[in-house]
């Protein structure tokens, strides 16, 4: 393999592991779409910081809000957030995440959007779905 091909392979491999912002990616979508996604993410983190399960559920996609095993979304998230907020450093991590949202890269493709943050909003990909006339966080 020649030197140029080796460098090209290494650059492609780096693109797979580096965050998009490290490669100079900018947000994609209309200003309004990008602002809506950031606002939804901020509202979710604000609800987490407040331990407010009802407000957290208000940002979740409908299937995630469904009653499960006799427990409403609000009941599940109230318990989840109470546990989360007891963890050492939880408030600090959430505030850092909240500060990162305004400058995070947002990519909108059709009715799905992603938000690039160092940590996930719900323990999974930071994906949003345009539904119910707003951006809702998906699991």
Secondary structure, 3 states (H helix, E strand, C coil): CCHHHHHHHHHHHHHHHCCHHHHCCCCECCHHHHHHHHHHHHHHHHHHHHCCHHHHHCCECHHHHCCECCECHHHHHHHHHHHHHHCCCHHHHHHHHHHHHCCCCEEEECCEEEECCCCCCCCCCCEEEEECCEEEEEC
